Amino acid sequence: MTTRSAPSAVEADLMLAEDVEGWMSREELALLHELAARVPRVQCVVEIGNYRGRSTVALALGARHGSGADVYSVDPHAEFTGPRGGHFGREDMAHLYANLARSGVGAHVRVVTLPSVSVARAWTGPRVGLLFVDGDHRYEAVRADYEAWRPSLAPGAVIAFDDCDFAEVVRFVEERVDAGELVPQGGAGKVRWFGIRQTA
Ligand SMILES: C[S@@+](CC[C@H](N)C(=O)[O-])C[C@H]1O[C@@H](n2cnc3c(N)ncnc32)[C@H](O)[C@@H]1O
């Protein structure tokens, strides 16, 4: 007779994230979960681009598994066709809230329904220990997100980019790596994560 052991706490969290529609693989969700778990409680996690909350649930459960840092999830939910052909809009908001509540993180995620750069410019929240960039993947948009959030990053913060198989994201990331600003730390699937070298 074979016995099936109960899933670990992390596996159970990942199963909840995988129940939400979206494109991120289990290994990518596991990486986000792990990175969020490392963020100290006095700092926070900021996510740019949530769609219906697949990555958001992984980040929130990871943060809760770690020190309980708040997760701010930013997405304007305006009508938008991404450069990879994905269609996004207001209907995603209803799914997002339902998915967060169903996954038990409705009270843990601070949803901000505005464009990332506007939020960054007005930011008065905690220092950001983990920035996850998965919004508009066009080169200029990725650059604008990065530049806008950089002043709010905590010392020792890390930044993770999704879609590092997409030319415009790769171009931006490689430029910053070559400039010595982003320091590669690792990755999973199409997510890569970096330390940030502070420049004077
Ligand atoms: C690929 S989806 C995000 C997927 C999500 N992270 C997940 O795991 O399911 C891209 C999202 O970026 C959002 N977006 C587009 N422009 C944005 C902006 N300026 N700031 C924040 N989010 C933006 C879109 O509305 C869309 O929901």
The ligand as an SDF file (V2000), in Angstrom:
LIG
                    3D

 27 29  0  0  0  0  0  0  0  0999 V2000
    1.3780   39.5520  -18.0030 C   0  0  0  0  0  0  0  0  0  0  0  0
    0.1490   40.3550  -17.0600 S   0  0  0  0  0  0  0  0  0  0  0  0
    0.6360   40.0850  -15.3970 C   0  0  0  0  0  0  0  0  0  0  0  0
    0.5220   38.6450  -15.0060 C   0  0  0  0  0  0  0  0  0  0  0  0
    0.5630   38.3860  -13.5200 C   0  0  0  0  0  0  0  0  0  0  0  0
    1.7940   38.8380  -12.9110 N   0  0  0  0  0  0  0  0  0  0  0  0
    0.3300   36.9090  -13.2650 C   0  0  0  0  0  0  0  0  0  0  0  0
    1.2050   36.2250  -12.7390 O   0  0  0  0  0  0  0  0  0  0  0  0
   -0.7090   36.3810  -13.6680 O   0  0  0  0  0  0  0  0  0  0  0  0
    0.5450   42.0480  -17.3320 C   0  0  0  0  0  0  0  0  0  0  0  0
   -0.3020   43.0080  -16.5160 C   0  0  0  0  0  0  0  0  0  0  0  0
    0.3630   44.2760  -16.5480 O   0  0  0  0  0  0  0  0  0  0  0  0
   -0.6180   45.2570  -16.4280 C   0  0  0  0  0  0  0  0  0  0  0  0
   -0.0780   46.5730  -16.7760 N   0  0  0  0  0  0  0  0  0  0  0  0
   -0.0480   47.1790  -17.9860 C   0  0  0  0  0  0  0  0  0  0  0  0
    0.4770   48.4090  -17.8660 N   0  0  0  0  0  0  0  0  0  0  0  0
    0.7710   48.5770  -16.5580 C   0  0  0  0  0  0  0  0  0  0  0  0
    1.3220   49.6630  -15.7920 C   0  0  0  0  0  0  0  0  0  0  0  0
    1.6620   50.8110  -16.3790 N   0  0  0  0  0  0  0  0  0  0  0  0
    1.4840   49.5050  -14.4610 N   0  0  0  0  0  0  0  0  0  0  0  0
    1.1350   48.3320  -13.8500 C   0  0  0  0  0  0  0  0  0  0  0  0
    0.6040   47.2770  -14.5220 N   0  0  0  0  0  0  0  0  0  0  0  0
    0.4240   47.4120  -15.8590 C   0  0  0  0  0  0  0  0  0  0  0  0
   -1.7550   44.7590  -17.3240 C   0  0  0  0  0  0  0  0  0  0  0  0
   -2.9790   45.3770  -16.9870 O   0  0  0  0  0  0  0  0  0  0  0  0
   -1.7080   43.2480  -17.0320 C   0  0  0  0  0  0  0  0  0  0  0  0
   -2.6690   42.8920  -16.0620 O   0  0  0  0  0  0  0  0  0  0  0  0
  1  2  1  0
  2  3  1  0
  2 10  1  0
  3  4  1  0
  4  5  1  0
  5  6  1  0
  5  7  1  0
  7  8  2  0
  7  9  1  0
 10 11  1  0
 11 12  1  0
 11 26  1  0
 12 13  1  0
 13 14  1  0
 13 24  1  0
 14 15  1  0
 14 23  1  0
 15 16  2  0
 16 17  1  0
 17 18  1  0
 17 23  2  0
 18 19  1  0
 18 20  2  0
 20 21  1  0
 21 22  2  0
 22 23  1  0
 24 25  1  0
 24 26  1  0
 26 27  1  0
M  CHG  2   2   1   9  -1
M  END
$$$$
